[in-house]
Amino acid sequence: MIRIKVGKEIESAALIADGYHARIDGLTSLAVLFGAAGVWFGYPLADPIVGLLITVAIAQIVWQSSRAIFARMLDGVEPAILDEIREAASGAKGVEKVTDVRARWLGHRLHADLSVAVASRHSVAEGHAIAMEVRHELLHHLGYPSSVMVHIDPVEQAGDKFHAISEHRHDRSDVHSH
C-alpha cells in the first residue's frame, strides 16, 4: 500500500506497478492457503478454483500495469494531469486564458509547455514576470514537473492559428509554410 501511495504521489508508474505486484503476491499466498484448506476439508475442486481466481487476478494486474507502463514509455500524459496544469496556470496573476498545454513524461518527471494569453498592454518585462508566475504556480501546485516552458501571447492573438506562417519562398526553395 505504501508503494502504491508514494508511486501515485510522485507519478511513478513503475512504483505503482511494483506496489500492485506486492499486493497480488500477498493475496495469492492467502488464496493458496484457502485452496489447501478447502482440499483438506474434502473439497477437491477448491484448489483448481483458487488457481483460476489467482490467474484472473494476475492477468488483471498485468493488464493494468502494462497499459500504464506502455503509455509512460511513449511519454503519455493522462488528461487529468493536463487539466491540473491548465487549472494551475489559469490561477496565476495576469493570465487571461490558457490556450495550449502540452506535456510529456521523462521517467517520473514531467516536462510541460504551455501558451497563455495576457493583456496586450503589458510590456515584455511584465509578460516575462507573468510567465515566471505561471511557472512558479505549476512547480508549487504539482509535485512532479521538472521543467515548464511558458509562451506568452497577447489575448487578441492567442492560439495556434496566430502562429502559422503563410506560404512563402526563400531564395530558390519550393513554396512552403510552417
Secondary structure, DSSP 8 states (H G I E B T S, - for coil): -HHHHHHHHTT-HHHHHHHHHHHHHHHHHHHHHHHHHHHHTT-TTHHHHHHHHHHHHHHHHHHHHHHHHHHHHTT---HHHHHHHHHHHHTSTT--EEEEEEEEEETTEEEEEEEEEE-TT--HHHHHHHHHHHHHHHHHH-S-EEEEEEEEEEGGG-SGGGT----B--TTS--B--
